[in-house]
Amino acid sequence: MVASLRFGLLTEPTTEAGRSVQKCLLLAACAVLFVSSAHAATVAGGDLGFKVGVSVSSDSNVVDPSGTNPGGKSDYAGGVNLGAEYKRNIGDAGKLSVSYDFTGTGYDDISSRNNVLHLGSVTYMHRIDKVTVGGNYSYGDYRLDGDGFMTLKRASAFLGMQGPLKSVVVASVANTRKEFDGALKDRDADANSVSLSATRKFGANKVKLSYQFADEDAKAAELDYSGHVVGINYARELKLASRPVTMNAGVSYTRNDYDKTNFLIGKKRTDKRTRFELGFEHKTRSDITVGLTGSYQDSSSNLPSADYSRTMIELSVSKRF
């Protein structure tokens, strides 16, 4: 049924999962017709905008949303992303934004991995001389194969300023609450994290270095862990056939050390994950963005269900109004 993913609405799906993919594409098509007649508008002193996107991807090893339990199977997927965002200036130095995003993904063969995410977010930032301070609250409802899976609540505060060598430095602290449904309630957890990043531009080049430390306490003691993430991202503006293209390349390394002995392996669990990503993005004069992204992830763990490698390729098209 790969043809129905590649040609969207033009072919007839032969599987239930394929029909769910086509429903996503139909939803996106209807949204384009609706939103195209409602461009960004001024509402209550602010700006209201919309976005619509569709994507097709290939995944060499489909895993569940927790990043474990790989099925060892490759599959194709179709996705749709719909969003709305309201922005408003508060006085001379404040900015408020409220957004909602819907993301749906349907797989060709592995229908049990079909998922939907509703995500709402509120952000406020305030500039004080050369320093920007702010906060964010996000609420997400994640559904897997039509059933409830997880709700996510995240509150964070951040501070940004100019750093050494003309860089922009951002520091943040966050608390994240995960609540699972049904038999997965033992995964309910609270996580506290601290993040630091530094970004520097060199002409058409931009380099970002980042670090995060997180400590998570779960309802099941064997799922408590502390972890570190380090990453580097490089972006450059290019010309391809006389058209502007943005290239993004990144690599990150994650290590999570669990506090308690895991009864499945008789020892403390350790996860190490290395991820490489390369992407190209082109924005047309009509505000249509076309993107192509490839990634490879190597997950090494002494827990068999978290030990795997994964390659993904995604083609996406989106438009803002």
PAZANU-276651 format. One record per residue: residue in one letter; x, y, z of N, C-alpha, C in turn. Coordinates in steps of 0.001 Angstrom, whole numbers, padded with zeros to 6 digits, always signed. Layout:
# PAZANU-276651
A, X, Y, Z, X, Y, Z, X, Y, Z
...
END
This chain:
# PAZANU-276651
M, +000819, -001194, +000000, +000000, +000000, +000000, +000864, +001260, +000000
V, +002149, +001111, -000383, +003033, +002263, -000388, +002522, +003330, -001344
A, +001862, +002903, -002445, +001387, +003876, -003432, +000402, +004857, -002823
S, -000474, +004389, -001935, -001462, +005291, -001352, -000818, +006301, -000423
L, +000388, +005985, +000110, +001114, +006947, +000911, +001810, +007955, +000016
R, +002355, +007487, -001088, +003124, +008372, -001947, +002226, +009291, -002764
F, +001067, +008788, -003150, +000189, +009592, -003983, -001035, +010091, -003231
G, -001016, +009939, -001896, -002012, +010569, -001036, -003426, +010136, -001329
L, -004204, +011006, -001980, -005630, +010790, -002148, -005962, +010076, -003457
L, -004964, +009730, -004266, -005240, +009253, -005608, -005419, +007754, -005706
T, -005104, +006996, -004690, -005204, +005550, -004752, -006073, +005017, -003632
E, -006511, +003787, -003771, -007405, +003178, -002796, -006614, +002311, -001833
P, -006605, +002619, -000504, -005879, +001808, +000469, -006481, +000402, +000560
T, -005637, -000560, +000873, -006085, -001948, +000971, -006038, -002478, +002389
T, -005516, -001691, +003343, -005454, -002136, +004732, -006123, -001092, +005617
E, -006513, -001520, +006825, -007143, -000592, +007765, -006181, +000521, +008144
A, -004891, +000150, +008350, -003898, +001179, +008679, -003745, +002156, +007525
G, -003794, +001620, +006291, -003691, +002502, +005141, -004844, +003469, +005075
R, -006042, +003004, +005427, -007193, +003893, +005420, -007050, +004998, +006463
S, -006423, +004680, +007599, -006217, +005711, +008616, -005229, +006757, +008120
V, -004224, +006313, +007345, -003276, +007259, +006774, -003996, +008187, +005810
Q, -004856, +007608, +004957, -005548, +008424, +003977, -006496, +009410, +004655
K, -007095, +009006, +005789, -007945, +009940, +006533, -007144, +011150, +006981
C, -005873, +010908, +007408, -005025, +012024, +007811, -004812, +012981, +006644
L, -004535, +012406, +005460, -004291, +013239, +004294, -005556, +013985, +003867
L, -006707, +013328, +003961, -007974, +013993, +003653, -008224, +015152, +004605
L, -007915, +014930, +005896, -008083, +015987, +006887, -007212, +017182, +006546
A, -005970, +016903, +006126, -005071, +017989, +005762, -005588, +018746, +004549
A, -006110, +018008, +003555, -006631, +018659, +002360, -007812, +019564, +002696
C, -008720, +019085, +003548, -009862, +019905, +003965, -009397, +021139, +004729
A, -008356, +020945, +005567, -007850, +022074, +006348, -007238, +023135, +005441
V, -006550, +022694, +004378, -005966, +023652, +003442, -007059, +024502, +002811
L, -008168, +023863, +002379, -009261, +024594, +001758, -009883, +025587, +002727
F, -009993, +025165, +004006, -010613, +026046, +005006, -009692, +027196, +005385
V, -008436, +026854, +005688, -007521, +027866, +006204, -007080, +028839, +005122
S, -007035, +028369, +003855, -006592, +029246, +002774, -007504, +030458, +002621
S, -008738, +030354, +003104, -009655, +031491, +003032, -009614, +032321, +004302
A, -008744, +031934, +005257, -008657, +032666, +006531, -007197, +032927, +006854
H, -006596, +033887, +006150, -005192, +034209, +006349, -004987, +034788, +007749
A, -003730, +034922, +008117, -003411, +035489, +009426, -004164, +036789, +009627
A, -004776, +036935, +010783, -005630, +038097, +011028, -005275, +038730, +012366
T, -005699, +039983, +012518, -005515, +040681, +013781, -006731, +040424, +014659
V, -006489, +039853, +015849, -007564, +039492, +016766, -007203, +040007, +018151
A, -008080, +040791, +018737, -007894, +041294, +020114, -006510, +041896, +020308
G, -006075, +042690, +019336, -004806, +043385, +019477, -003586, +042545, +019177
G, -003765, +041296, +018746, -002634, +040430, +018421, -002799, +039815, +017050
D, -001868, +038928, +016680, -001890, +038265, +015375, -002237, +036791, +015543
L, -003180, +036323, +014719, -003590, +034920, +014730, -003187, +034281, +013414
G, -002419, +033205, +013484, -001957, +032520, +012288, -002232, +031029, +012347
F, -002128, +030375, +011175, -002408, +028942, +011068, -001300, +028260, +010279
K, -001194, +026944, +010441, -000281, +026166, +009623, -000897, +024804, +009318
V, -000543, +024275, +008158, -001011, +022964, +007720, +000178, +022233, +007127
G, +000357, +020964, +007469, +001466, +020202, +006915, +001136, +018735, +006751
V, +001771, +018106, +005789, +001654, +016662, +005594, +003059, +016096, +005426
S, +003221, +014822, +005722, +004534, +014195, +005612, +004398, +012728, +005239
V, +005459, +012196, +004635, +005585, +010769, +004347, +006949, +010335, +004861
S, +007012, +009219, +005571, +008285, +008800, +006150, +008484, +007296, +006020
S, +009748, +006908, +006118, +010136, +005502, +006136, +010934, +005251, +007404
D, +010559, +004231, +008171, +011179, +003929, +009462, +011697, +002500, +009426
S, +012994, +002314, +009673, +013592, +000982, +009572, +013276, +000084, +010760
N, +012835, +000677, +011891, +012610, -000114, +013094, +011617, +000631, +013985
V, +010332, +000383, +013792, +009298, +001129, +014501, +009287, +000749, +015980
V, +009354, +001758, +016866, +009328, +001526, +018312, +008107, +002210, +018892
D, +007800, +001914, +020163, +006655, +002576, +020780, +007064, +003984, +021231
P, +006092, +004831, +021616, +006411, +006226, +021936, +007377, +006412, +023095
S, +007578, +005389, +023917, +008526, +005517, +025021, +009958, +005295, +024555
G, +010132, +004914, +023281, +011476, +004686, +022753, +012001, +003294, +023007
T, +011136, +002366, +023405, +011560, +000989, +023647, +010670, +000033, +022855
N, +010873, -001258, +023084, +010077, -002310, +022464, +010052, -002235, +020939
P, +011233, -002214, +020283, +011242, -002207, +018831, +010665, -003511, +018290
G, +009912, -003397, +017212, +009316, -004597, +016631, +010226, -005288, +015642
G, +011363, -004633, +015291, +012261, -005218, +014310, +011695, -005156, +012907
K, +010658, -004317, +012697, +010018, -004220, +011387, +010136, -002801, +010843
S, +010336, -002706, +009523, +010320, -001410, +008872, +008907, -001124, +008384
D, +008589, +000162, +008205, +007248, +000518, +007762, +007259, +001928, +007203
Y, +006228, +002224, +006410, +005992, +003573, +005906, +004880, +004211, +006733
A, +004920, +005538, +006806, +003895, +006247, +007569, +003513, +007534, +006861
G, +002274, +007942, +007046, +001802, +009233, +006572, +001380, +010051, +007767
G, +001619, +011349, +007711, +001292, +012187, +008854, +000662, +013496, +008444
V, -000018, +014124, +009378, -000624, +015435, +009170, -000378, +016281, +010411
N, -000108, +017571, +010190, +000102, +018507, +011293, -000735, +019757, +011047
L, -001578, +020109, +012013, -002413, +021304, +011951, -002125, +022152, +013179
G, -002069, +023458, +012996, -001752, +024286, +014141, -002318, +025689, +014033
A, -002440, +026328, +015170, -002872, +027727, +015248, -002053, +028407, +016336
E, -001698, +029665, +016107, -000900, +030401, +017089, -001356, +031861, +017157
Y, -001497, +032336, +018377, -001876, +033725, +018630, -000703, +034414, +019322
K, -000277, +035558, +018757, +000836, +036320, +019322, +000395, +037748, +019610
R, +000871, +038266, +020743, +000510, +039635, +021109, +001626, +040277, +021922
N, +001923, +041519, +021609, +002884, +042282, +022400, +002207, +042806, +023653
I, +002909, +042704, +024774, +002407, +043212, +026047, +003311, +044379, +026452
G, +002792, +045606, +026301, +003625, +046768, +026576, +004745, +046873, +025561
D, +005859, +047484, +025970, +006995, +047669, +025061, +007985, +046517, +025104
A, +007936, +045699, +026147, +008986, +044692, +026305, +008475, +043262, +026450
G, +007154, +043076, +026506, +006623, +041731, +026715, +006010, +041138, +025456
K, +006066, +039805, +025337, +005460, +039089, +024223, +004751, +037840, +024749
L, +003518, +037658, +024298, +002719, +036506, +024704, +002369, +035693, +023463
S, +002473, +034374, +023577, +002047, +033507, +022478, +001283, +032313, +023046
V, +000188, +031968, +022374, -000639, +030825, +022744, -000793, +029970, +021485
S, -000511, +028673, +021583, -000543, +027839, +020385, -001219, +026499, +020652
Y, -001736, +025931, +019576, -002308, +024583, +019609, -001816, +023829, +018370
D, -001390, +022582, +018585, -000927, +021749, +017486, -001581, +020375, +017550
F, -001980, +019894, +016389, -002495, +018529, +016238, -001559, +017785, +015301
T, -001084, +016626, +015742, -000230, +015785, +014908, -000787, +014373, +014896
G, -000998, +013845, +013700, -001490, +012473, +013554, -000582, +011680, +012638
T, -000278, +010443, +013032, +000590, +009569, +012233, -000059, +008208, +012082
G, -000137, +007725, +010855, -000695, +006405, +010584, +000313, +005560, +009827
Y, +000536, +004318, +010291, +001494, +003411, +009650, +000797, +002501, +008646
D, +001563, +002055, +007672, +001024, +001197, +006618, +000635, -000177, +007167
D, +001569, -000868, +007844, +001330, -002223, +008339, +001111, -002297, +009847
I, +001862, -001503, +010607, +001863, -001639, +012070, +000859, -000660, +012661
S, -000428, -001009, +012570, -001474, -000087, +013014, -001422, +000177, +014510
S, -000816, -000732, +015290, -000751, -000538, +016739, +000125, +000655, +017120
R, +000907, +001199, +016153, +001752, +002361, +016418, +001120, +003657, +015906
N, -000077, +003572, +015327, -000766, +004792, +014907, -000966, +005694, +016122
N, -000714, +006995, +015979, -000797, +007867, +017143, -001294, +009254, +016788
V, -001825, +009921, +017797, -002341, +011286, +017676, -001869, +012083, +018891
L, -001410, +013310, +018651, -000969, +014179, +019739, -001675, +015524, +019641
H, -002348, +015919, +020743, -002898, +017261, +020891, -001986, +018009, +021866
L, -001452, +019147, +021447, -000502, +019880, +022283, -000873, +021353, +022354
G, -001097, +021847, +023566, -001369, +023262, +023794, -000221, +023892, +024568
S, +000093, +025158, +024273, +001246, +025787, +024897, +001016, +027288, +025080
V, +001491, +027825, +026204, +001441, +029260, +026486, +002846, +029711, +026872
T, +003333, +030773, +026223, +004674, +031286, +026493, +004624, +032793, +026682
Y, +005325, +033267, +027708, +005472, +034707, +027904, +006949, +035022, +028098
M, +007421, +036057, +027401, +008807, +036498, +027584, +008849, +038010, +027736
H, +009821, +038468, +028503, +009932, +039905, +028811, +011402, +040306, +028715
R, +011630, +041380, +027986, +013004, +041852, +027808, +013320, +042951, +028815
I, +014430, +042781, +029531, +014913, +043763, +030491, +016329, +044134, +030075
D, +016462, +045290, +029448, +017743, +045720, +028893, +018236, +044663, +027895
K, +019351, +043999, +028166, +019894, +043008, +027236, +019603, +041567, +027665
V, +018686, +041427, +028627, +018352, +040097, +029148, +016879, +039810, +028871
T, +016585, +038582, +028465, +015206, +038152, +028242, +014862, +037050, +029232
V, +013756, +037225, +029961, +013291, +036211, +030900, +011884, +035798, +030478
G, +011512, +034586, +030836, +010181, +034136, +030451, +009841, +032776, +031015
G, +008659, +032309, +030642, +008195, +031003, +031109, +007263, +030376, +030102
N, +007056, +029085, +030235, +006201, +028340, +029320, +005453, +027255, +030089
Y, +004198, +027019, +029673, +003438, +025882, +030189, +002846, +025141, +028994
S, +003032, +023815, +028967, +002535, +022994, +027866, +001732, +021827, +028421
Y, +000692, +021469, +027676, -000130, +020307, +028041, -000337, +019469, +026785
G, +000015, +018181, +026873, -000123, +017298, +025729, -000955, +016073, +026060
D, -001790, +015662, +025101, -002586, +014440, +025228, -002194, +013516, +024080
Y, -001580, +012392, +024413, -001033, +011471, +023418, -001902, +010217, +023379
R, -002396, +009868, +022185, -003240, +008688, +022011, -002571, +007713, +021051
L, -002598, +006442, +021420, -001936, +005396, +020646, -002967, +004395, +020150
D, -003046, +004225, +018835, -003984, +003297, +018199, -005421, +003551, +018646
G, -005779, +004821, +018789, -007145, +005202, +019130, -007473, +005225, +020603
D, -006566, +004730, +021449, -006813, +004690, +022891, -005919, +005687, +023621
G, -006313, +006022, +024854, -005492, +006887, +025677, -004150, +006243, +025966
F, -003088, +007048, +025957, -001751, +006518, +026234, -001053, +007328, +027322
M, -000943, +008669, +027128, -000188, +009458, +028081, -000611, +010919, +027999
T, -000636, +011593, +029156, -000756, +013049, +029187, +000551, +013622, +029714
L, +000892, +014778, +029191, +002171, +015398, +029503, +001939, +016837, +029949
K, +002480, +017209, +031108, +002374, +018573, +031616, +003787, +019077, +031895
R, +004122, +020234, +031314, +005487, +020739, +031456, +005470, +022238, +031736
A, +006160, +022634, +032795, +006308, +024044, +033149, +007793, +024383, +033174
S, +008162, +025502, +032554, +009581, +025852, +032498, +009768, +027360, +032633
A, +010959, +027749, +033037, +011358, +029150, +033108, +012713, +029269, +032422
F, +012929, +030374, +031716, +014185, +030501, +030973, +014731, +031915, +031059
L, +016013, +032033, +030769, +016719, +033301, +030780, +017697, +033308, +029614
G, +017668, +034368, +028817, +018575, +034474, +027677, +019356, +035771, +027722
M, +020596, +035721, +027282, +021455, +036908, +027294, +022594, +036718, +026296
Q, +023295, +037790, +026035, +024465, +037693, +025171, +025614, +037104, +025968
G, +026273, +036110, +025366, +027375, +035436, +026025, +028710, +035823, +025421
P, +029752, +035066, +025759, +031080, +035367, +025223, +031142, +035113, +023712
L, +032057, +035787, +023040, +032283, +035621, +021598, +031023, +035899, +020778
K, +030225, +036872, +021243, +029003, +037289, +020540, +027976, +036165, +020399
S, +027991, +035244, +021325, +027015, +034148, +021306, +025758, +034558, +022069
V, +024691, +033795, +021858, +023455, +033952, +022624, +023327, +032749, +023546
V, +023254, +032992, +024842, +023216, +031925, +025835, +021816, +031871, +026451
V, +021261, +030668, +026526, +019942, +030462, +027122, +020042, +029378, +028192
A, +019549, +029690, +029388, +019498, +028720, +030482, +018044, +028520, +030875
S, +017679, +027282, +031215, +016287, +027012, +031582, +016200, +025908, +032619
V, +015122, +025935, +033382, +014782, +024867, +034323, +013353, +024444, +034015
A, +013058, +023161, +034194, +011731, +022667, +033833, +011315, +021524, +034747
N, +009999, +021392, +034905, +009404, +020247, +035582, +008409, +019616, +034627
T, +008527, +018313, +034440, +007654, +017589, +033513, +006941, +016470, +034258
R, +005634, +016402, +034068, +004814, +015370, +034696, +004211, +014493, +033619
K, +004500, +013182, +033678, +003948, +012218, +032729, +002957, +011309, +033449
E, +001757, +011187, +032886, +000722, +010327, +033461, +000230, +009363, +032388
F, +000386, +008068, +032647, +000028, +007039, +031682, -001326, +006431, +032012
D, -001937, +005829, +030995, -003240, +005187, +031165, -003081, +003692, +031406
G, -004109, +003103, +032036, -004247, +001652, +032138, -003078, +000946, +032799
A, -002616, -000122, +032131, -001587, -000989, +032695, -000229, -000310, +032795
L, -000080, +000884, +032218, +001212, +001570, +032227, +001322, +002600, +033351
K, +000393, +002562, +034311, +000401, +003556, +035382, +001694, +003561, +036187
D, +002418, +002432, +036223, +003667, +002406, +036980, +004747, +003266, +036322
R, +004487, +003757, +035087, +005436, +004644, +034423, +005193, +006114, +034758
D, +004115, +006428, +035487, +003869, +007823, +035885, +005132, +008386, +036525
A, +005497, +009623, +036151, +006780, +010139, +036635, +006793, +011658, +036676
D, +007645, +012174, +037564, +007989, +013590, +037626, +009460, +013737, +037280
A, +009777, +014680, +036396, +011169, +014897, +036016, +011522, +016365, +036170
N, +012682, +016636, +036741, +013229, +017984, +036829, +014476, +018059, +035960
S, +014609, +019145, +035209, +015742, +019240, +034299, +016323, +020650, +034295
V, +017594, +020726, +033938, +018320, +021987, +033767, +018988, +021938, +032407
S, +018823, +022997, +031616, +019377, +023029, +030269, +020192, +024301, +030057
L, +021199, +024184, +029200, +022042, +025331, +028854, +022427, +025210, +027383
S, +022298, +026307, +026641, +022692, +026289, +025235, +023398, +027589, +024875
A, +024259, +027517, +023868, +024970, +028689, +023354, +024938, +028630, +021835
T, +024506, +029733, +021212, +024379, +029795, +019763, +025208, +030950, +019234
R, +025938, +030685, +018133, +026789, +031730, +017537, +026635, +031688, +016025
K, +026469, +032864, +015430, +026381, +032980, +013976, +027721, +033414, +013401
F, +028071, +032810, +012263, +029264, +033181, +011516, +028838, +033428, +010068
G, +028372, +034618, +009769, +027880, +034877, +008424, +026646, +034045, +008136
A, +026745, +033181, +007117, +025618, +032315, +006747, +025586, +031034, +007566
N, +026498, +030883, +008521, +026594, +029682, +009338, +026097, +029961, +010756
K, +025524, +028938, +011378, +025091, +029039, +012775, +025417, +027741, +013498
V, +026031, +027862, +014654, +026413, +026695, +015461, +025756, +026803, +016831
K, +025174, +025690, +017288, +024528, +025661, +018601, +025058, +024482, +019406
L, +025511, +024767, +020618, +025945, +023738, +021557, +024920, +023658, +022677
S, +024587, +022449, +023128, +023563, +022316, +024168, +023907, +021201, +025143
Y, +023399, +021365, +026355, +023582, +020356, +027410, +022331, +020332, +028282
Q, +021929, +019129, +028713, +020793, +019001, +029620, +021059, +017911, +030645
F, +020682, +018213, +031880, +020696, +017204, +032942, +019265, +017020, +033417
A, +018834, +015773, +033559, +017471, +015483, +033999, +017482, +014403, +035062
D, +016574, +014539, +036030, +016410, +013536, +037076, +014926, +013185, +037132
E, +014601, +011913, +036903, +013194, +011498, +036825, +012869, +010488, +037916
D, +011773, +010746, +038621, +011272, +009836, +039656, +009947, +009263, +039184
A, +009912, +007935, +039019, +008714, +007260, +038512, +007999, +006523, +039638
K, +006754, +006158, +039359, +005969, +005411, +040337, +006619, +004065, +040621
A, +007159, +003425, +039581, +007912, +002177, +039742, +009374, +002533, +039978
A, +009919, +002125, +041109, +011257, +002549, +041510, +012330, +002174, +040494
E, +012149, +001033, +039787, +013190, +000613, +038841, +013250, +001497, +037597
L, +012289, +002441, +037465, +012288, +003355, +036320, +012866, +004731, +036663
D, +013295, +004930, +037935, +013942, +006182, +038312, +015314, +006270, +037650
Y, +015649, +007448, +037111, +016973, +007580, +036494, +017429, +009031, +036506
S, +018718, +009224, +036269, +019277, +010551, +036000, +020021, +010444, +034672
G, +019987, +011527, +033895, +020566, +011437, +032566, +021169, +012737, +032084
H, +022051, +012607, +031107, +022737, +013742, +030501, +022548, +013676, +028991
V, +022367, +014846, +028372, +022278, +014948, +026918, +023195, +016079, +026466
V, +024093, +015783, +025537, +024943, +016813, +024933, +024698, +016792, +023433
G, +024714, +017956, +022810, +024444, +018006, +021386, +025119, +019178, +020714
I, +025290, +019058, +019410, +025804, +020141, +018587, +025012, +020166, +017295
N, +024627, +021370, +016881, +023855, +021533, +015652, +024520, +022598, +014785
Y, +024571, +022313, +013487, +025167, +023247, +012537, +024150, +023556, +011447
A, +023918, +024835, +011179, +022982, +025254, +010144, +023677, +026210, +009186
R, +023321, +026100, +007900, +023932, +026968, +006892, +022925, +027270, +005789
E, +022929, +028525, +005336, +022098, +028937, +004214, +022844, +028632, +002915
L, +022191, +027864, +002019, +022811, +027455, +000766, +021989, +027929, -000418
K, +022584, +027800, -001604, +021888, +028021, -002860, +021905, +026709, -003636
L, +020722, +026202, -003973, +020595, +024975, -004737, +019746, +025268, -005962
A, +020368, +025186, -007132, +019695, +025557, -008381, +019124, +026973, -008269
S, +019928, +027867, -007718, +019577, +029283, -007546, +018438, +029507, -006562
R, +018091, +028486, -005790, +017026, +028625, -004802, +017616, +028532, -003389
P, +017105, +029341, -002443, +017640, +029303, -001069, +017234, +028022, -000342
V, +018207, +027380, +000261, +017980, +026142, +001001, +018718, +026235, +002329
T, +018056, +025829, +003408, +018702, +025778, +004717, +019093, +024347, +005037
M, +020361, +024142, +005347, +020850, +022824, +005736, +021025, +022777, +007243
N, +020559, +021704, +007872, +020740, +021483, +009306, +021390, +020127, +009527
A, +022468, +020117, +010283, +023139, +018863, +010626, +023357, +018842, +012136
G, +023093, +017701, +012749, +023243, +017629, +014193, +023633, +016256, +014685
V, +024249, +016230, +015848, +024573, +014977, +016512, +024344, +015174, +018008
S, +023778, +014173, +018665, +023545, +014251, +020107, +023889, +012918, +020760
Y, +024269, +012990, +022020, +024596, +011789, +022799, +023839, +011855, +024120
T, +023131, +010778, +024441, +022333, +010698, +025673, +022785, +009503, +026499
R, +022903, +009706, +027796, +023189, +008597, +028714, +022253, +008689, +029905
N, +021502, +007608, +030156, +020601, +007520, +031303, +021037, +006373, +032204
D, +021253, +006674, +033474, +021645, +005663, +034465, +020502, +005485, +035455
Y, +019981, +004275, +035538, +018829, +003991, +036399, +019286, +003666, +037811
D, +018462, +004065, +038787, +018859, +004009, +040191, +018748, +002621, +040804
K, +017763, +001836, +040373, +017477, +000557, +041010, +017768, -000619, +040075
T, +017901, -001782, +040677, +018105, -003002, +039895, +016848, -003336, +039101
N, +017023, -003603, +037818, +015914, -004002, +036963, +015724, -005512, +037073
F, +014504, -005936, +037436, +014283, -007372, +037706, +014411, -008221, +036441
L, +014310, -007617, +035257, +014413, -008391, +034014, +015852, -008791, +033700
I, +016816, -007976, +034145, +018223, -008262, +033826, +019077, -008482, +035072
G, +018491, -008275, +036256, +019220, -008528, +037495, +020314, -007527, +037802
K, +020278, -006369, +037178, +021284, -005329, +037431, +020676, -003966, +037103
K, +021413, -002905, +037430, +020937, -001570, +037112, +021007, -001330, +035603
R, +019973, -000716, +035083, +019887, -000465, +033643, +020676, +000787, +033253
T, +021358, +000729, +032106, +022067, +001875, +031544, +021738, +001976, +030062
D, +021286, +003150, +029645, +020982, +003409, +028235, +021955, +004448, +027685
K, +022458, +004181, +026472, +023295, +005148, +025760, +022730, +005296, +024356
R, +022524, +006543, +023941, +021894, +006775, +022641, +022667, +007841, +021873
T, +023054, +007511, +020644, +023713, +008459, +019755, +022823, +008671, +018534
R, +022591, +009927, +018206, +021685, +010247, +017098, +022356, +011218, +016125
F, +022290, +010903, +014838, +022798, +011770, +013782, +021616, +012203, +012903
E, +021605, +013467, +012500, +020502, +013964, +011671, +021014, +014964, +010649
L, +020463, +014872, +009438, +020802, +015799, +008364, +019511, +016163, +007646
G, +019273, +017460, +007479, +018032, +017894, +006850, +018230, +019090, +005940
F, +017346, +019204, +004949, +017351, +020337, +004022, +015938, +020898, +003953
E, +015844, +022224, +003921, +014537, +022874, +003936, +014532, +024046, +002958
H, +013471, +024108, +002150, +013323, +025198, +001190, +011977, +025879, +001403
K, +012005, +027206, +001509, +010789, +027981, +001695, +010517, +028798, +000444
T, +009350, +028599, -000153, +009002, +029291, -001388, +008467, +030683, -001081
R, +008260, +031453, -002149, +007718, +032803, -001978, +006276, +032764, -001493
S, +005619, +031624, -001642, +004226, +031475, -001188, +004140, +030948, +000241
D, +005274, +030997, +000973, +005344, +030511, +002352, +005062, +029018, +002467
I, +005349, +028287, +001408, +005282, +026828, +001460, +006684, +026304, +001749
T, +006805, +025450, +002756, +008102, +024909, +003144, +008170, +023430, +002802
V, +009214, +023047, +002080, +009446, +021655, +001717, +010700, +021184, +002444
G, +010599, +020080, +003151, +011739, +019594, +003920, +012036, +018129, +003670
L, +013298, +017776, +003703, +013750, +016390, +003592, +014749, +016135, +004714
T, +014454, +015156, +005568, +015291, +014888, +006738, +015623, +013404, +006830
G, +016872, +013110, +007136, +017306, +011736, +007383, +017981, +011653, +008730
S, +017741, +010567, +009472, +018369, +010413, +010787, +018735, +008958, +011038
Y, +019772, +008785, +011845, +020188, +007448, +012284, +020382, +007491, +013785
Q, +019808, +006525, +014489, +019914, +006467, +015945, +020416, +005101, +016373
D, +021450, +005110, +017198, +021976, +003870, +017768, +021704, +003887, +019267
S, +020825, +003011, +019714, +020465, +002920, +021128, +021101, +001672, +021717
S, +022018, +001880, +022638, +022719, +000773, +023282, +022256, +000668, +024731
S, +021826, -000528, +025146, +021315, -000707, +026498, +021526, -002145, +026936
N, +021690, -002352, +028253, +021742, -003718, +028773, +020349, -004297, +028993
L, +019295, -003492, +028700, +017919, -003989, +028669, +017580, -004292, +027203
P, +017343, -005547, +026850, +017169, -005921, +025437, +016124, -005097, +024686
S, +015011, -004742, +025337, +013958, -004018, +024630, +014334, -002573, +024322
A, +015449, -002078, +024859, +015907, -000715, +024592, +017212, -000711, +023815
D, +017592, -001866, +023250, +018843, -001992, +022502, +018507, -002208, +021018
Y, +018736, -001192, +020195, +018359, -001285, +018787, +018994, -000136, +018011
S, +018905, -000201, +016692, +019279, +000920, +015830, +018085, +001255, +014951
R, +018064, +002493, +014438, +016887, +002962, +013720, +017290, +004026, +012698
T, +016792, +003883, +011485, +017024, +004865, +010424, +015682, +005390, +009938
M, +015569, +006721, +009823, +014322, +007329, +009369, +014601, +008346, +008268
I, +013708, +008380, +007272, +013747, +009383, +006215, +012349, +009988, +006112
E, +012263, +011309, +006105, +010956, +011974, +006073, +010944, +013109, +005055
L, +009875, +013149, +004261, +009615, +014242, +003337, +008373, +014971, +003827
S, +008464, +016285, +004008, +007329, +017043, +004551, +007063, +018285, +003710
V, +005807, +018702, +003693, +005380, +019931, +003029, +004436, +020653, +003981
S, +004669, +021937, +004215, +003817, +022693, +005133, +003620, +024112, +004612
K, +002570, +024750, +005097, +002276, +026133, +004715, +001724, +026889, +005910
R, +002166, +028121, +006041, +001649, +029001, +007093, +000738, +030066, +006476
F, -000283, +030436, +007233, -001241, +031436, +006773, -001291, +032588, +007776
END
